[in-house]
Amino acid sequence: MLSRLSFVALLVLFSAASSAALLDLETDDPKGLLTAFEQKSEFRKTVVEDRHNVWAILFYEDTGASEGLVKEFIKAAEQSTDIVKFGLIEVTSEKGLVLAKQLGLMGQPVIKVYAADRTYNPYTHEWTKDVIAETGGTFKFEAKKIASFVTHKMTSKVTKLAAADETYNAHVTSLEQTPPTIPSIYLVSKKKEVPALFSAMSLKYQLRANLYFISSEDKEIADGLGVESFPGLVVRKADGSTVAFDDKLSAETLIPFLDEHAGPHVELPEEEIPKKEDKKDDKKKPGKKIKNLDVANFEEKVIEEEKAVIVAFYGGEKCNAQLEEAATALSSIEGLLLTYQVDVTAGDAQAKMAKLHDAKAVVDGEACVVLSLFPFGFEKEQGEAFKGSLAAPREIQDFVYDAFPQFVETLMHDNFQNWLAQGDRFGPKILFFSKKDDPSPMMHAVAANFMRINVGFVSHFNDELVQQFQVKKFPSIMCLFFDKTDPSGQKIQLIPYPQQSKMDVKGIHQFFMEINGHFYREAEDKEENEQAKEEMFERAPEGVHEVSTNAEFSKLCSSLCIINFVDGSDVEALEKQKAIMLKAKENESANNFAFLWVDATRQPEFAANFEIDAQSVPEAVMYSAPKMRWAKGKGAYKAETLVELVVGVTQGRFGTYKIQDPPVLVDGGVDPPPPEEIVEEEFDLSDIMGEEVEVTDREAILKQAEEEAAAAKEKAAKGSSKKSKKKKGKKKKSEKGEL
């Protein structure tokens, strides 16, 4: 019998009669800034059809643990709603869970940022939105961090102009030759990058105005536009006249100004559906899907490989058609095993290898292609030839499946808890529900390729487990895992098999890949792991190094490195932090890696890629440049923490997160914005965070404390004069007695 604690999440996620929601949007979001979604049709109509805005969607569980982060999300929306649109999907409701699953949710809470532009999916024949950013597992759900995260991932249709690269001159020439029919809007700023607010306006006013960004360092351009202070914004109308914006640069003031001076509202034209390429004349090259194998590497690539391997021995060019037929058949089980091809006519070594591994028929000319199978495991000896037809993919599949040991455990109510406790406590576990009595060979084959995932099988006659998991149809697949955020450590979360995915070997393998990637973020095949090891132990430079240019960063962090983010303006603290870095690098586990430090106050955009800002330093991350993956240190900033970060990543104990684009340093860094630049910020959380009230309260408290202290001091002074006389008298007696 399953414990009640173990299934609290299942009951929450799948019971239609769940408890009342903790979040009330009418109360918690009185301004109506958030849109809640339950149906895919609602999401498509509101988000996918909106080509003017970027959308940030929070996927969350409506429990006490999520109440705080939802309120922080609402606070972020209050400051950024004119820049980004905000929405919610509650996965504890049955409809919300279905929608989240359709949108590819692999765990929550998470914020996904959807682009303004749409893309066409030729397989579903629907327009979709790309996810341009997604919060990682270490993301702190605080209003300011949320607002910063979603606004820094903005899509932009702003064009940068500069004198140095002639783009401004070309722009002016273009205006003279072809007068525009809509206004041009120029923002001249001290910032290095386009502000999120201006990027948002470029989406909002598509086809109504062209937006341009110019650095304040281009003084001639600024003077020509009549901009004397920064930031400065100027509208050049279609007739050539100009209008300057002379108010505080914020969404509240800018939108009415642009509404007045932008062109008339027009509907965006329908995007053209991409035409399907005609592939009738596109002849595939024979054997394109199978890699050539150098027999000199046969021992390493086949015999010493843990994965199952098939080698297609073939008899030269005359057998290309049959080789292509074999390649097509093997593509149906791509990912379960490695495949190679060897031309036995290429030399004696190839022919000898074929004879050794049950493919003598090819050497003797009795067969064009022989598939030789090497089973899963390290103890491979001799290959076994496939005797069936190459035109029968199902026969080849069954032949391959027999090469795998049985890794799927059949579950009953009496062994389920033991199975649940096996392996990584917080790792994924996958359940197959089937009308069959035993796991199929295909299940064992897939499970063998993901050894870190526990895989269990439940037959339809096991009523207790079927009912508790509320399985309605067979076959069904689901992933379950313990929620790390649950204080009791007993709460289970579920990830159902995607409805749109076909439940065949390819679809199931892909599901396992996504689950494994979400939890472990590690390379799956030995070749990538070996490459990672080479990167890890490449000789690293001695000492610790500041990096402030891309050239320095590329040179010092070509593989794996530790990036320490600090506040460079605090010289005393920096020296102590550099000493910590040096101490950590002396550890044998860490001395093979480059230790770098970056001034987060001068490289805010670079730091934001790793979810770090100037207020959170010092912090450290381990970064793989080739894979663009990173992991953050846990705990206080000290040498032991840095060493633990290195060990945790190299041993696979720390989860890593993917960066969408390579992080870029601003050469030399940027100056922290001066106080007068505050007007250019897109959001200020002080109003909603109560900082001004807090300051006022603190001043009142301090004043009251000072008054009370003064009164107490005066009272103490009066009392001490009386006591001093008594003390003096006693002292004299004491002194006299001592004599």
N, C-alpha and C positions, 0 to 999 in steps of 0.2 A: 504494500500500500504506500503510495507516495505521500510524503509529508505535506501538511498544509502550507508550511513556509516555502517549500520548494516550488509550489505552484501558485504562489500569490500573484506573480506577474502574469501567468497564463490566464488566471481568472480576470485580472484587470484588462488584459489586452483583448481577450476574446469573448468576454461576457457582455451581452447587450445590456444587461441590467447592472452596469457598474455604478459606483457611487457618484453622487453629484459632483460636478466639476468644481474645482477650487478657484478657477479663473472666471470672472464675470466681466466680459469686455465692456458692457455698459457702464460698470462701476470703475474698473481699472483703466479703461481707455475711453474716457468721456469725450475726447475730441474725435474719436472714430478714425484714428490714424492707421490702425491695423485692419487687415482683411483676413478673416478666418475662412479656410477652405476645407471642404469635406468631399466634394465631388470633382472628378477629373474635368468634367464639362465646365465647372466654375473656374478651375485653375486655367484652363485653356482660354476661356473667354476673357478673363481678367489679366492674366500674366502673359500667356503666349501671344495673344492678339495685341498686346500693348507694345508698340515699337518705339515709344518715346521715353520709356523709363527702364532703369535697372531695378530689379526686385530682389529684396533680401527676405528669405523665407526661413522661419525658425520651426524646426521639427522638435517637438517636446512631448514629454509625458506629463499629464495633468495630475501631479502628485505634490505633496508638500515639498519634496526636494527640488522641484522645478519652479515653485512659486516665485522665488527670488529672482531667478534668471529671466523669467518672463517679464517681471516688472522692470528689470534693467533693460530688456529689449524695448519695452514701451518708452522708457526714458530716452533711449537712443533714437527712437522714431520721432519723438517730439523735437529733437534737435536737427534731424536729417531728413524729414519727410519731404521737403521740397527738392532734395537731391536724389534720394532713393525711396522707392515704395517698399512698405513693410507688410509681411503677411505671416500667418501662423498655420501650422497643421498639427493638430493634437492626435498623437498616435495611440492614445489610450481608448479612443472611440473606434468602433468597428469600421465606420466609413473612413475615418482619418487614417487608420492603419492600412486599409486597401489603397488609398490614394498615395500614401507615403511609399508603399511597396511599388506602385506603378511608376513613381518618380525615382526609383533606385535607391531608397534609403537603406543604409547598411549599419545603422546604429544612431542613437540619439542620446543627449541633445546635440543638435548640429544646426549651423546656419549655412544655407546654400545661397550664393549670390548668382542670379540669372541675368544674362546679358540682355541688352535692349534689342539687338538684332535677332532675327530668327534664322534657323537653318531647316532645310527640307530633308526629311528622312525618306529615302526611296523605298525602304522596306515596308514601313507602315503607311506610306503616302500621306504623312501629316507634317505640318510645320511644328518645330520644337524650339526650345530655348536651351542654349549651352550653359552649363554651370561654369562660371569663370572663376569662382573661388569657393572654398569650403573650409570651415573651421576644423582644426585638428583636435586631437584628444586632450592637449594641454591648454587649450584656449580658455582664458578667464572671461566669464560672461559678466562683464561690467559695462555699464552704459557707454563710458568714454571709449573703451576698447572696441566695443561692438560698432559704434559710430565710425571710429577710425578705420576698422577693418572693412566695412562695407563701402565706405566712400573712397577709400584708396584703391578699390578694385573696379573703379568706374570705367565703363566703355566711353570713349571720347571721339567726337567728330570735329575736334578743334585742330586747326592747322597751325604749326609753328612757323614763324617767319623770322629770318635773321639776315643781317647785312653780310656776314662773313661767307655764308654759303650761297649768296645771290638769290635766295628764295623771296626776299622782300622786293628786290628789283624786278624779278620775274612777275611777281604779283601785281606790282604797279603797272608794268607794261601790259599785262593781261587786261587790267581795268581800262586802260586807254584804248586798246584795240577792240575789246568786246565789253562795252558798258554793261554792268550787272543789272538784273531786274529786281534784285532783292538787296537789302542793306548788308554792309560788311561791319562787323563788330570787332573792335580791337581791344585786348586787355594787355596793358603794359605793367609788368610786375617784377619785383625783386626776387620772386620765387624762381627756382630752377625748373620746376615742373608745373604743368597746367593744374590749377586748383580744382578740386572735385566739384565745387559749385559751378564753375565755368564749363566743365565737361558735361555736367547735368543739363545746363542750358543749351549746349550744342545738340542734345537729343530732343529736348523739349521744343526747340525752334527749328527743327529740320525743315528745309525747303522754304523757311520764312526769313532766314538770315544765315550768312556765312560767318563763322567765328574764328578769330585768329589770336594767337598768343605770341607776345614779344617780350624779350628780356629787357629790363631797365638798363642793362649795360649797353644796349644799342641806342646811345643818346641821340644820334642824328634822326633815327626813326621816331623816337619819343618826341623830340622837338618838332619834327614835321607833323606829328599828330596833335601837337599842342598839349602834351602831357608833361606837367612839371613836377607833380608829386605822385608817389606810388603807394598802392596800386592806382592806375588810372584807366578809365574805360571810355572809349569814343565810338560813336556810331557814324559811319559814313553812309549816307542814304544813296539811293540809286541815282538821284540827280546831282550827286557830288557834294552836297552840303553836309556839314558835320554837326553832331550834337554830343556834348560831353556829359557824362554821368557824374554828378557832384555830390552824391550822398554816400552813406556807409555801404560798403560792398557786402550785402547779405541777401539771402533769398527773398526776405520780406520787402526789401526796397528795389531789388534788381528786377524781379518778375514784372511788377507794374510798369517799370521803365521800358523793358523789352516788349511787353504787350503793346505799348504805345508806338514804339518805333520800328518793330519788326514788320515784315510783309504780312499780307492777309493770310488767314488760316487756310491751309490746303490739306487734303487727305494724302497720306503717303501712298504712292502707287503700289499695286499688288506686285510682290516679287515674282519673278519668272521661275517656274518649276524647272529645275535642271533636267535636260533631256538625257534619256538613258543612252549610253554609248552603244553603238552597233558593233557587236563583237563577232559578226559572221566571218569577217576576213581576218580576225585576230587569231592566228594559229599559234597554239601553245608550243613551246619548245619541248621536245621529248624529255621526260625525266626531270622537269623543272622543279617539282615538289620534293625531290629527294636529293640530299646532299651527297656529293662525291666523297669517298673515303680513301685517304691515302693508307695503303696497307701497312706502311711503317708505323702508323698510329693505331693499328687495329687493337693491340693489347690495351692501350689506354682508353680508347673511345668505346670499345665493345666489352672486352673481357673484364676489365676493372671497373666498369660502370655499374652503378646500383640499379638504374632503371632498366626496364626491359628494352631490348634492341632488336630491330629487324634489319638484316642486310639483304638487299636485292642484288644478287649476282646475275649479270646479264652478258649476253654474247655479242657485244659490239653494236654498231649502228644498225645492222639488219634487224635488231630486236627492239628498236626505239618505240614502236607501236605498243608492244606488249609491256615494255617498261612504263610507258605512260598509263596504261591500263592498271598496272599494279600501283602506281603512284596515286591514281584517282581512288582506288579501293582503300588504300591506307589513309587517305585524307579524312575518311569518316571516323577514324579513331586518333586523329592528330592530338598530341598532347599526352596521351597515355604512355607512349614509348618513343624512343629515338629511332629514326630511319636513315639508312645510308645506302648508297649504291656502289658497286664495284664492277668494273668492266674486265671480265676474265681474259679478254683478248689483248689487254694492255701490256702484259708481260708474264713471265714465269711465276713471279711472286703472287700475282693476282689469281692465276690459275691454281697454284698450290693451295692458296687460302680457301678457294672455292671447294676443292676436293676435301680439305680438312673439315669443312663445315657443312657437309651433306648437300653440296651443290655440284657434284661431279657431273650430273646430267648436262649442265650448261657447258662445261669444258669439252665433253664428248659430243656436243652438238645435238643431243637428244631433247633439249629444252632451251627455249630462248631466255627465260627468266625463272629463277628459283628464289623464293623468299626463305631465308634462313633465320629462324627465331632463337634469340638468346633470352632466357627467362629473367624475371625480376630477381635481384639479389647480387651479392658480390662474388659468389662462388660459381661463376659461369665457366663452362668447359667447352662443350661442342654445340654448335648450332643445330637446330632441328628443321628440316625442310617442310614447307607447306605442300601437301599433295593434292589440294583441290584446285578449282578453277580460279584464275585471276579475275574473271568477270563476275565472281560471286562475292561481293563485299561482306555479306553476312557470314559466309563460311570463314573468311579471313578474320573477321571479328571474333568468332567463336574460338578459332585457333589461337589468337593472341590472348584472349581472356584466360585460357588454361595456363598461361605462363606466369600467372600471379598467385601468390599464396592468399589464404583467406584472412582478410583483415577486418571484416565486418562481423560484429558480435550480435547474435540473436538475443533479443531482450524479452524478458517476462517481468511481471510485477515484482518477483522476488530478487531479481538481479539488477534492476534498473538503477537503484541507489548506488550500488557498487560501481556500475559503469559510469554513472554521473560523477563519481569522485575520482575517477582515473585521470592521469595526465595533468595538464596545466589546469589549475583550479578555475582560472578566469578565461581559459582558452575556449575556442568554439567546439561544439559537439553537434554532429549532424545525424538526424534520424530519417530512415527510409520507412515509409508505411506502404505495404504491398498486399495484394491478394494471394501472392505466392506464399508457400510455407517456409521457404529458405531464401537467403540472399542470393541474387543472381551473380554469375561470374563477372558481369560488367560492374556491379557494385564493388566487388573485391578489387577489380583492376583500378577503378577510380580512387578508391580509398588508399591503395598502396602508394599512389603518387602524392599523398598528403599525410605523411606520417604524424604530423603534429596535431591533426584533427581526429578526435575520437568519432568513430562511425558506428551507429547501431541500427539494427533491423527489427521492425515490429510487424508481425503478420496481422492480417485483418481479424483473425479469430481471437486476438488478445484484446478483448472488449474493454478491460480496465484502462489500458494505456490509450487505446483509440478514443475512448470517451473523454478521458482527462485532457487529451490534446485536441479534442473536438475535431477530429478528422472526419470529413464528410465524403471524400472521394479517394479512390486508390488508382494509381500510386500517388503518394504525396511525399514531399521532402521539406524539412524545415531545419534551421539551425537554432540551437539554444545555447545560452551562456549566462553565467552568473554576473549580475550587475555589480561592478566594483564600487559604485557610489552608494550602494545600500549598506547602512550601518550594520545590519544583521548578517550580511554576507550570504543570505539565503535566497534572495530574490532572483528570479530567472527572467530573462528577456528572450524574445523570439525574433528570428528573421525568416519569414516564409520564402519559399521558392517563387521567383518572379512569374506572375501569371502569363506574361507575354512570351516566356521562354518555352521552347519545345522540350519535353522531358525525354530527350534521347541522350546518347553518350556525350555528344558535343555540348548540349545545354547543361547537363549535370556537371561536366568537367569545368565549364565556365563558371558555374555557381560556386564550386569548390575554390576556383582560382580567386574569385572576388572575396569570398569569406576569408581565405588564407591571407590575401593581400590586405584586407581591412584589419585583421588582428595581428599579423606578424610582419607585414611589409618587407618580406625577405625574398631574394631571388629563389626560383624553384629548381632550376637545373644546375648540375654540377659545374658546367662551364662558367656560368655567371658567378657562382660562389667562389670558384678558383680565381676568377678575375678580381673579385672583391678582395680576396686574401692578398693578391699581389699588390693591389692599391693600398691595402692597410699597412703592409710592411715595407713599402717603398721608403728608402732612406729619407728622413725628414731633416730640415735645417735645424741647426743648434739654436738654443735660446728662444726668446719670444720676440715677435716682430709686429710693429704697427703697420697696418695697411690702410692707405687712404686713396689709392688709385686702383683702377681695374687691372692695370698691368701688374702691379705688385700682388694683387689678390690672385690673379690667374697663375702667376709664377709660383707662389707659395702654397696655393691650395689647388693643385692640379688633380689630386685624388681625394684623400680624406684629411680633414684638418679640424682643429678645435678653434672656434671663433669666440673670443671673450669680448663682450660688449661692456664698455666702461664710460664714465664721464671724464673726458680728457681735461676738462677745466679744473678739476679737483686734483692738483698735482700730488699732494700728500697722500690722498687715498689711492691714486693711480700707482704710486710706488709700492704701496702695500699689496695691491692687487697683482702687480707684475711679479712680486716676490712669491705670491701664491701660485701663479702660473709656472714659475721656474721650479718650485718645489714639486708641483704635480708632474712636470715633464721629467724630473729625475726618476720617477717611478718606472720600472721596467715595462709595465703594461702600457705606459703612455709615451715613452721616449721615441717611438717610431713615427710619431705624428707631428705635423707642424702646429705650433701654438701661435695664434695670431691675436691681436687685439684691435678693436675698432671703436672709435669715439662715437657712441650712439647719438650724442647731442649734435654732431656734425654730419651724421649719415642716417637721418631718421627713416628714409625710404628703404634703405638697405636693411636696417634693423627690423622694420615692419614685416619683411618677408619671413622672419623667424618669430613673429608675434612678440617683439620686444620694443619698448619705447624708453626714452631717456629717464623716465621716472622709476623704471623697474631694475635699472642696472645697479651693481654688476650682475651679469648673467652670462652663461656660456652655452654654446650649442656645438654639436659635432656634425659636420657637413660633408657629404659626398658630392663633389662637383660633377663627376660623370653621370651620376644617377639623379642629381638634384633632390636628394633626400636629406633630412636632418632630424636630430633629436635634441631635446633640451635637458640640461642638468636638473637634478632634483635636490632641493634642500639649500641650506645656506651656502654662500660663495666661499669655499675653502678648498685646499689642495685635495682633500679626501673626496670631495664632491666631484671634482674634475676627473679624478682617476676612476671613480665609480661610473661616471658618464662614459668614459672610454671603454671600460670593461663591459658595461651593460649593453652598449651598441655592438661591440665586436662579438659578444656571446649571444646576441639575439634576444636579450632580456628587455631591452628598451625598444618601444615602438618608434618607428620613424615616419616622417610625414613628407609628402611630395610638394615641391614648389612648382607652380605652373610655368614660370619663366625664370631664366637665370638671374640671380640677384645682381644688381648693378650699383657700384659705388660712384658717387659724384667725385670726380678727381679733385683732391684737395679739400673736399667737404663743403658744407654750406654753413653760413653764419646763422646762429639761432635767431629767430625773428625778433626784432626790437619791439618794445611795448606798443609803439604806434601801429605796428603791423597787425594788431589783434583784429582790426576791422576786416581783414582779409580772410580770417578763419571762417569756416563754414558752419561751425557749431561751437557752442560754449555751454558746457554742462553745469556751470556754477549756479545758474538759476534754479535748476531742478535738483541739484545735489544739496542745496541749502547752504552753500559755502558762505554767502554774504550774511545770512542769518546767524550762521555759526560764529562768524567773526564778531558780529554785533553782540551775540550772547557772551562770547568769551571776554570781550572788553567790559561788559557790564559786571561779569563775575569777578574779573580782575580788580575793577574799581571797588566793588563791594568788599573784596578780600583785603585790599589795601586799607580801606577805612576801618575795617574790623581790627586789622593788625595794629594800626596807629592807636586805636582806642585801648587795645590790650596792652600796648607798650606804655601808654600814659598811666594806666592803672597799675601796671607792674612797677613803674618807677616810683609811684607814691608808696606802694607797699614795701618796696626794697629799702626806702629811707628809714622806715620804722624798724625793720628787721635788722638793719645794719647796726643800730645802737645796741640792740640786744646781743648781736653777734660779737660786737667789740667788747662788751662787758664779760661775756663768757670767755673770750680769748684771753683777757687779762688774768682771769682766775686760773685759766689753764696754764698760762705762762708762769704765774706765781707758784703754782703747785709744782711745776717742773723744776723750778730752782730749788 
